[in-house]
Amino acid sequence: MAKAKNIRSTIILESTANTGYRYSTTKNKRNHPARVEFKKYDPVVRKHVVFKETK
């Protein structure tokens, strides 16, 4: 039997506050083919900011 392809891929989310803080998470490539943005907590600036997906 053939093995199923992995649909979920690991991505890096980087802060837009230019602090260099990053989160690592996974996303479903089939449901979200474009780059994603999440509003998450940045402990360097101590507030919620937008995190954008990097390569």
C-alpha positions, 0 to 999 in steps of 0.5 A: 500500500502507498503511504498517504502524503502529508497535507500539513506542513510546518510554518514559521510565523514572524512578528510584524513589530520587528522584534524577531520573535517567531512562532512555529506551527502547522497549517493545512496546505489544502485549506489555506494555500496562501500565506496566513496571518494571525494575531498572537502575543509578542512577549518582547513588546508585551502586546498582541501583534500580527504575525505573518508566515515566512518561508 
